[in-house]
Amino acid sequence: MKNIRTKLIVYFSVIVLLSSLIVGFISISYSSRSLTSEAEKSLVQMAREGAEITVGRIATQIKTLEIIAGLEEIKSMDWTIQKKVLDEILNRTDFIALGVVGLDGLAYYTDDLVENLAERDHIVSALNGIPSISDVIPNGMSGEIIMRYVVPIESNGQIVGALIGRSDGESLSLITDDIGYGDKGYSYVINNKGTVIAHPNRDMVLNLFNPIFERDTDTSLESVAAIFEKILDEREGLGNYTYEGKDLYAGYAPIEGTEWILVITANVEEVLAAIPSMRNSIIFAAI
């Protein structure tokens, strides 16, 4: 009788233990999915908010130029007069050079650079009354990587030219550097062709990195190229990819008023880092 009782105790103890472990593993699986789901939701929301922050900082630069463009000396469209004023103002802005472009598309800058921008879309837009910004692009004259912010110059109700604020190629990256997920996540911006125009790795910006174009010669970029194509197609959403041996989540959202998309990454390993300790706690509790 005693042996039967002992066997029953052992039997039911094993059943309870197994049941607890099963419940524990189900809890771990559920918790893993919950962690992943919350991270995904957070990434998309952070991408939206990051895009809004970027829009706000771009708007600040545009507003600065609009104030300068409203000065009578700038409205004069006399470069000798304009240059003197712009030279004095330049150090109080975030631009590396200021310039004026006439209706003929010829641009003069405070650093004495002269270039013909008549066929550039962002210049055409400004000369038609719409403030505009360029992509991160090579400067045709010097070869340096730059961005242009452009606003119309109006006098007596007529557009007489446009004011240009030229920034170096890292300026957009400085805006997005502070946006990231966790300790290992970071953000970057791509244009409508999939070219990286802002990134913590400045070489990507300066080299106009585009995995869609480069995957034909570098098969390791296939995963990155695929997520970039997904981002360009959807413009807002969530995806995952592998880059340099790291598995990443990516949340993305469009930057209003541009053809750019902000992408925020999260390291999968970091997102799931809490699971091992959670698993150990559940197993310990079950035992």
Secondary structure, 3 states (H helix, E strand, C coil): CHHHHHHHHHHHHHHHHHHHHHHHHHHHHHHHHHHHHHHHHHHHHHHHHHHHHHHHHHHHHHHHHHHHHCCHHHHCCCHHHHHHHHHHHHCCCCCCEEEEEECCCEEEECCCCEEECCCCHHHHHHHCCCCEECCCEECCCCCCEEEEEEEEEEECCEEEEEEEEEEECCHHHHHHCCCCCCCCCCEEEECCCCCEEECCCHHHHHCCCCHHHHCCCCHHHHHHHHHHHHHHHHCCEEEEEEECCEEEEEEEEECCCCCCEEEEEEEHHHHCCCHHHHHHHHHHHHC
